[in-house]
Amino acid sequence: MEEMDLILDEGEGYLIEFKESMSDSLAKEMVAFANSSGGRIFLGVSDEGMVKGVNITNRLRSQVQDIARKCDPPVSILLKGQANVLTIAGTVWKSSDFRQWSVGCTTTQKT
């Protein structure tokens, strides 16, 4: 069984988050993982673990990278596309507290 199949069977958890499509909550998930043990977000997978798929384009990759850069401090991520699922792997930086600064056109105050 492939790693992706195992992850889909196991479902969401402390280190795994499924997102069916791009949303404003993506930054919140990145920040949560950066402030904890790290983790992976699978874009193109429903909460139930069903692959819905996303069109992995350079534009999509840029949007995800922009969201990571707009966190304070910027979140370090690694992107990997496979079978219409974009995996966003976040690393841990224990020396900093991460906050969501802005998403798209909406700006939120750092606390």
C-alpha positions in Angstrom: 0.0 0.0 0.0 1.4 3.4 -0.9 2.0 6.1 1.7 -0.9 8.2 0.4 -3.3 5.3 0.7 -2.2 4.8 4.3 -2.7 8.5 5.1 -6.1 8.6 3.5 -7.2 5.4 5.5 -5.9 6.9 8.7 -7.6 10.2 8.2 -6.9 13.6 9.8 -5.0 13.9 13.0 -2.4 15.8 15.0 0.0 15.9 12.0 -2.4 15.6 9.1 -5.0 18.0 7.7 -7.2 17.5 4.6 -8.4 20.5 2.6 -10.7 20.0 -0.4 -9.7 23.3 -2.0 -7.9 26.6 -1.3 -9.5 28.5 1.6 -8.7 31.3 4.0 -8.2 28.7 6.7 -5.1 27.4 5.0 -2.9 30.0 6.7 -4.4 29.1 10.1 -3.5 25.4 9.6 0.1 26.4 8.5 0.5 28.5 11.6 -0.9 25.8 13.9 1.5 23.2 12.5 4.5 25.6 12.7 3.7 26.2 16.4 3.4 22.5 17.2 5.1 19.5 15.8 4.9 20.3 12.1 2.6 18.5 9.8 1.2 18.1 6.4 -1.8 19.6 4.7 -3.2 17.7 1.7 -4.9 20.1 -0.7 -7.5 18.2 -2.9 -8.7 15.8 -0.2 -12.1 16.1 1.5 -12.4 15.8 5.3 -13.6 12.3 4.8 -10.4 11.3 3.1 -11.7 11.2 -0.4 -9.4 12.5 -3.2 -11.4 15.3 -5.0 -8.3 16.6 -6.7 -7.0 20.1 -7.5 -5.4 21.4 -10.7 -1.8 21.7 -9.6 -0.6 24.8 -11.5 2.3 27.2 -10.9 -0.4 29.7 -9.9 -1.7 27.4 -7.2 1.8 26.8 -5.9 2.5 30.5 -5.8 -0.8 31.2 -3.9 0.2 28.6 -1.3 3.8 30.1 -1.0 2.3 33.6 -0.7 0.2 32.5 2.2 3.2 31.0 4.0 5.2 34.2 3.4 2.4 36.4 4.9 2.6 34.6 8.2 4.8 36.3 10.9 7.5 35.1 10.8 7.1 33.4 7.3 6.4 29.7 7.6 8.8 27.4 5.9 7.0 24.9 3.7 7.8 22.2 1.1 5.3 21.6 -1.8 4.9 18.2 -3.5 2.3 17.4 -6.1 1.1 13.9 -6.7 -2.1 12.6 -8.3 -4.0 15.9 -8.2 -3.2 16.3 -4.5 -0.8 19.1 -3.4 1.0 18.2 -0.2 2.1 21.1 1.9 4.7 20.0 4.5 5.4 22.4 7.3 8.5 22.4 9.4 8.8 23.3 13.1 10.6 26.5 14.3 10.5 26.3 18.1 12.4 29.6 18.5 9.5 31.6 17.2 5.8 32.0 17.8 4.0 32.1 14.5 0.9 34.3 13.8 -1.3 34.7 10.9 -0.8 38.2 9.5 -2.8 38.4 6.3 -4.7 36.3 3.9 -5.5 37.6 0.4 -7.1 41.0 0.8 -8.0 40.5 4.5 -5.6 41.7 7.1 -5.8 40.6 10.7 -3.9 42.1 13.6 -1.1 40.1 15.2 -1.7 39.3 18.9 
